[in-house]
């Protein structure tokens, strides 16, 4: 009888020990799961496309002239071949579609006016590469988009930062949305 009781207790210990040994492994598996994205892949793609064509950040959104001037950078591939000019209609259309701002006259700082065209002021410019990390749908139907940004200044080292951008629906836009603001985290450092 002692032998049967001993075997029963030993068997029970082996079962409980095996179960305990497996529990930490199960917990480790759960913690190594990658978080799932809860936002729509189509929205992520659209917003990423718009962000990567955006050259206006922070206080730039306070001036339609600055937004227009920055938009020319996104349209350099649309300039007249072998020329320093771009169609003012292309620029106006882009600003309307991207930002929802109607431009009547484009300010020409260089005073190099040519009817129907905007002069592309020679300058170095910074490029931005966004990777969307989160999309939050707001109560009013707008979207707040968070992204990691690789900034490549034309005259300095690469910077890695984050951005928060507000998009609103605009059915009249070729993009379907407008950017209302885009704030870079490193604004205090002069970017």
Buried (B, 14 or more C-beta within 10 A) or exposed (E): EEEEEEEEEEEEEEEEEEEEEEEEEEEEEEEEEEEEEEBEEEBBEBBBEBBBBBBBBBEBBEEBEBBBBBBBBBBEEEBEEEEBBBBBEBBBBBBBBBBBBEBEEBEBEEEEEEEEBBBBEEEEEBEBBBEBBEBEEEEEEBBBBBBBBEBEEEEEEEBEBBBBBBBBEBEEBEBBBBBBBBBBBBEEEEB
